[in-house]
Structures are given as structure tokens and as C-alpha cells.
Amino acid sequence: MPEATVQHAPPTPPLVALSEDEILFRDNIRQFADENIRPLSREMDEKGVFDHGLIEQFFQLGLMGIEIPEQFGGGAGTFFEAILAVEELSRVDASAGVIVDVQNTLVNNALLRWTTEDQKKRYLPKMAAGTVGAYALSEASSGSDAFALTTKAELKGSEYVLNGQKLWITNAKEAGVFILFATVDPAAGYKGITGFIVDKEAPGFTVGKKEDKLGIRASSTCELILEDCKVPKENVIGEVGKGYKIAIETLNEGRIGIGAQMVGVARGAWEHALNYARERKQFGKPISEFQAVQFQLAQMGTEIEAARLMVYNAARMKDAGMNFVKEAAMAKLFSSQVAERVCSLAVEIYGGYGFTRDYPVEKYFRDCKIGKIYEGTSNMQLATIAKIVLSGK
Ligand SMILES: Cc1cc2nc3c(=O)[nH]c(=O)nc-3n(C[C@H](O)[C@H](O)[C@H](O)COP(=O)(O)OP(=O)(O)OC[C@H]3O[C@@H](n4cnc5c(N)ncnc54)[C@H](O)[C@@H]3O)c2cc1C
């Protein structure tokens, strides 16, 4: 009798398994971040300014146009690769992470998904080759309630005339292009919101005050002032009055990037804590020999692993064309909680030294806080998750 052969489907790879290309991509960024960003990180934080030469290097390395197709000069990579880049950069410097994150997961993503061929031709090559982008939704009185924005856009001939102010805009100091949301009809509520591509040189457009912040100090956060700012009609993104959809859907993707930033920050702090625990001696032995410290380090590592699995899963779901809204909100919510716990414990493991600016962990502790605030506060993530789970989806 011939032996029966059993056909096994190839095993599904684990979530953390990376392709050869992804490993190479990640390792190159890790090395670049360790060698080029780490030496500048402390000074950039103190001055509150990101090194311009590093941004140029981000462009040269293809980090500012990861998903942009080759025909427009980009890397033709995946969203997952953008997530890997944000994680690796944030492990060394959270400001570096958010600059690359906003460029890829918000600005380029919106341009790739919602623009016309003509707009793609005009903007994508720039974004891949030297123009930093910013994403301008928030205003002084509309944060969580983003669609209460009041910046007005009025059509006059072939141009829209924009008036109002934006607040908290990441990358604003360095940016040449802004994805900006304004309302064409305040009485229509969210149905008046429209997306625009605004060039830095647009008449009536000014970058205002830069915020002096607790963390991610080297990343610029500024107000934008629009005073009869003229934007050609051709720069409307998507349909007039449908900007709310662009804003929501872009932020859904962006949240996975913030999750990756928080995983990177947590990893950076944890690695410092591991090294320090091996070196620091008390009671005649390294503190890593005390079980209490070992357990703290083990707990930190476990939480980072869980957060990373959630971020990677959400990113892979996005690349697979699946609905990832719940998973993205969960990944951001949880990663920012993990980052806060891990960075706080890292300060404690350093003892008094951890509380000073002479050692790196206090910066991680300051940098992690933003993860619970931008691209939707933790409460807003919980609201999204609750709505989905209660609807039975
Ligand atoms: C460093 C930094 C960078 C930023 N970058 C950008 C950017 O590039 N582009 C951009 O458009 N915006 C950006 N933002 C803005 C950011 O997205 C908002 O700060 C955030 O959405 C929260 O809005 P808010 O600050 O107005 O807080 P509020 O909305 O006033 O919230 C205050 C508190 O109330 C809670 N709250 C509000 N409403 C509810 C509710 N319905 N249920 C339960 N709790 C609620 C919140 O969770 C929060 O704890 C940035 C902010 C910072 C600090």
C-alpha cells in the first residue's frame, strides 16, 4: 500500500517575523540612528531645535517617502516599513520618530490616497526629495472635537481665501507643504470641512509661535496664521465638504505610527535600564542580581512585546487592506500606556541619577507623555474602541 501523504499548508509566520528586506531596512535605520542621531539628541532637546543636517539625511536615506511610488522618486515600500522606521528612530530620539511619522503616515498617506494624478505629480516628488510636510487640523478651541474647527475657506474666482488659525502643528517650522483643513460652510457642521494643500509660500500664510514643550522638544510644534491666505482651487484634496473623511481616515492610520513611536521610546528606555542595572553596584553586587529589579525589567520587556505585537498587527492589517480602525486605536492606547510605565520604571532603576539630565532616561520619561495626547487622546481612543465593540463589529 502506498503511504498516504499529508499536505500541510505553510505555517503562518509569527507577527514579529520580518522579511529579508525588512530586516535590512530596520538594521540600516538602527545603525544610522545610533551613529548619527544619538550624539545630537541631548543637545537638540536642550535647544528645542532639530538638526537640519539630520533631516537632509532622512531624505537621502529614503525615510521621508517610504511608500511613495518609484515613478515619483519614493521608496515604493509598505506602511509596515514606515512603522519600522518610526520605531527604530524613536528608540534613539522620539522627535526624530515623529518628524518621519508625520511625513509618512499623515502627509504622504493623505497625498497618496486622496489626491488627483495632477496633484500627485506636483507634490509627491517634492515630498520624497526634500520637502517636509505638516498636517494641520487642530485649533485652539477644537482638539478632541476636531470638527468644531472654525478656519474658513471662501471660494473667490479660481481661489479659496482662507482665514483662521491652527495650533499645535508638528513639523511646521521645517515644512514646505501643509495638509490643512478648513470649512467652506460653518453652518453645515462637519459637512463643510474641506482638505487643502497649502504651500508655505502661499500669500497670507504665516508660521507663528513655536511651543516650548515638556517632551519631544526638538520637534517643532507651531501655530499657523491664515490671513486672506490664497490657495488655488486645484489644491482642494478630495471633494469639497468631504474633508472630514480624509481627516478621520488619515488619523486612523497615523495612530499606528504613534503606537510605533511609543514602542520605540519604551524600548530605548528599557535598554538603558538593562545596561545600567548590570553596571550599578549596591550591597556589593550589581542591582540586576536583586530579584525585585529583575522582575521590573522582565515586566517592562513583556509589556513592550505586547505593545509591539499590537502595533505590528495593526500595520500588517492596513497593508493587507483589512479594516484596522479598532486595532489601530487599541495599539496607540496601549503602547502609550506601556511607554509611560516603562519610562517611569527606567527612571526608578537609575535611582537618583535617573532624575537628572546627566543620564538619558529622564528625557525618555518626558518624551513618552505625548503618546497619550496627540492624534487623539487616550479617552478618544477608548471612545472609538467602545463604539466598535459595542456595535458588535
Ligand atoms: C506636541 C503636540 C503636537 C501636535 N501635533 C499636531 C499636528 O501635527 N496636527 C494637528 O492637527 N494637531 C496636533 N496636535 C494637537 C493634538 O492632536 C490635540 O492636542 C489633541 O487632539 C487634544 O486636543 P486638545 O489639546 O484640544 O485637548 P482637549 O480636546 O481639550 O482635551 C482635554 C481633555 O479632555 C478630554 N476629553 C475631551 N473630550 C472628551 C470626550 N468627549 N470624552 C472624554 N474625554 C474627553 C481629553 O481626553 C483630554 O484629557 C499636537 C499636540 C501636541 C501637544
The ligand as an SDF file (V2000), in Angstrom:
LIG
                    3D

 53 58  0  0  0  0  0  0  0  0999 V2000
    3.2520   68.2170   20.7720 C   0  0  0  0  0  0  0  0  0  0  0  0
    1.9480   68.2170   20.0440 C   0  0  0  0  0  0  0  0  0  0  0  0
    1.9370   68.0090   18.6720 C   0  0  0  0  0  0  0  0  0  0  0  0
    0.7360   68.0390   17.9650 C   0  0  0  0  0  0  0  0  0  0  0  0
    0.7400   67.9040   16.5950 N   0  0  0  0  0  0  0  0  0  0  0  0
   -0.4130   68.1120   15.9010 C   0  0  0  0  0  0  0  0  0  0  0  0
   -0.3880   68.1610   14.4620 C   0  0  0  0  0  0  0  0  0  0  0  0
    0.6420   67.9710   13.8270 O   0  0  0  0  0  0  0  0  0  0  0  0
   -1.5560   68.4320   13.8170 N   0  0  0  0  0  0  0  0  0  0  0  0
   -2.7250   68.6600   14.4760 C   0  0  0  0  0  0  0  0  0  0  0  0
   -3.7300   68.9030   13.8170 O   0  0  0  0  0  0  0  0  0  0  0  0
   -2.7820   68.6050   15.8400 N   0  0  0  0  0  0  0  0  0  0  0  0
   -1.6400   68.3460   16.5530 C   0  0  0  0  0  0  0  0  0  0  0  0
   -1.6750   68.3120   17.9410 N   0  0  0  0  0  0  0  0  0  0  0  0
   -2.9320   68.5460   18.6270 C   0  0  0  0  0  0  0  0  0  0  0  0
   -3.4500   67.3050   19.3410 C   0  0  0  0  0  0  0  0  0  0  0  0
   -3.9440   66.3970   18.4170 O   0  0  0  0  0  0  0  0  0  0  0  0
   -4.5010   67.7680   20.3770 C   0  0  0  0  0  0  0  0  0  0  0  0
   -3.7950   68.4260   21.4100 O   0  0  0  0  0  0  0  0  0  0  0  0
   -5.3020   66.6130   20.9150 C   0  0  0  0  0  0  0  0  0  0  0  0
   -6.1530   66.1120   19.9200 O   0  0  0  0  0  0  0  0  0  0  0  0
   -6.1210   67.0090   22.1450 C   0  0  0  0  0  0  0  0  0  0  0  0
   -6.8310   68.1920   21.9160 O   0  0  0  0  0  0  0  0  0  0  0  0
   -6.7910   69.3700   22.9920 P   0  0  0  0  0  0  0  0  0  0  0  0
   -5.3590   69.6510   23.2750 O   0  0  0  0  0  0  0  0  0  0  0  0
   -7.6240   70.4860   22.4930 O   0  0  0  0  0  0  0  0  0  0  0  0
   -7.4170   68.7430   24.3000 O   0  0  0  0  0  0  0  0  0  0  0  0
   -8.9760   68.6660   24.6370 P   0  0  0  0  0  0  0  0  0  0  0  0
   -9.7340   68.1300   23.4860 O   0  0  0  0  0  0  0  0  0  0  0  0
   -9.4170   69.9610   25.2290 O   0  0  0  0  0  0  0  0  0  0  0  0
   -8.9790   67.5530   25.7750 O   0  0  0  0  0  0  0  0  0  0  0  0
   -8.6940   67.8500   27.1420 C   0  0  0  0  0  0  0  0  0  0  0  0
   -9.0260   66.6130   27.9670 C   0  0  0  0  0  0  0  0  0  0  0  0
  -10.4310   66.3450   27.8760 O   0  0  0  0  0  0  0  0  0  0  0  0
  -10.6460   65.0150   27.4480 C   0  0  0  0  0  0  0  0  0  0  0  0
  -11.8360   64.9730   26.6030 N   0  0  0  0  0  0  0  0  0  0  0  0
  -12.2010   65.8310   25.6090 C   0  0  0  0  0  0  0  0  0  0  0  0
  -13.3360   65.4460   25.0500 N   0  0  0  0  0  0  0  0  0  0  0  0
  -13.7090   64.2910   25.6520 C   0  0  0  0  0  0  0  0  0  0  0  0
  -14.8030   63.3750   25.4990 C   0  0  0  0  0  0  0  0  0  0  0  0
  -15.7630   63.5660   24.5880 N   0  0  0  0  0  0  0  0  0  0  0  0
  -14.8490   62.2880   26.3080 N   0  0  0  0  0  0  0  0  0  0  0  0
  -13.8940   62.0620   27.2390 C   0  0  0  0  0  0  0  0  0  0  0  0
  -12.8240   62.8970   27.4260 N   0  0  0  0  0  0  0  0  0  0  0  0
  -12.7360   63.9880   26.6420 C   0  0  0  0  0  0  0  0  0  0  0  0
   -9.3850   64.6210   26.6700 C   0  0  0  0  0  0  0  0  0  0  0  0
   -9.2150   63.2180   26.6380 O   0  0  0  0  0  0  0  0  0  0  0  0
   -8.3210   65.3470   27.4680 C   0  0  0  0  0  0  0  0  0  0  0  0
   -7.9190   64.5590   28.5500 O   0  0  0  0  0  0  0  0  0  0  0  0
   -0.4770   68.2480   18.6570 C   0  0  0  0  0  0  0  0  0  0  0  0
   -0.4520   68.4420   20.0570 C   0  0  0  0  0  0  0  0  0  0  0  0
    0.7360   68.4460   20.7390 C   0  0  0  0  0  0  0  0  0  0  0  0
    0.7130   68.6870   22.2200 C   0  0  0  0  0  0  0  0  0  0  0  0
  1  2  1  0
  2  3  1  0
  2 52  2  0
  3  4  2  0
  4  5  1  0
  4 50  1  0
  5  6  2  0
  6  7  1  0
  6 13  1  0
  7  8  2  0
  7  9  1  0
  9 10  1  0
 10 11  2  0
 10 12  1  0
 12 13  2  0
 13 14  1  0
 14 15  1  0
 14 50  1  0
 15 16  1  0
 16 17  1  0
 16 18  1  0
 18 19  1  0
 18 20  1  0
 20 21  1  0
 20 22  1  0
 22 23  1  0
 23 24  1  0
 24 25  2  0
 24 26  1  0
 24 27  1  0
 27 28  1  0
 28 29  2  0
 28 30  1  0
 28 31  1  0
 31 32  1  0
 32 33  1  0
 33 34  1  0
 33 48  1  0
 34 35  1  0
 35 36  1  0
 35 46  1  0
 36 37  1  0
 36 45  1  0
 37 38  2  0
 38 39  1  0
 39 40  1  0
 39 45  2  0
 40 41  1  0
 40 42  2  0
 42 43  1  0
 43 44  2  0
 44 45  1  0
 46 47  1  0
 46 48  1  0
 48 49  1  0
 50 51  2  0
 51 52  1  0
 52 53  1  0
M  END
$$$$
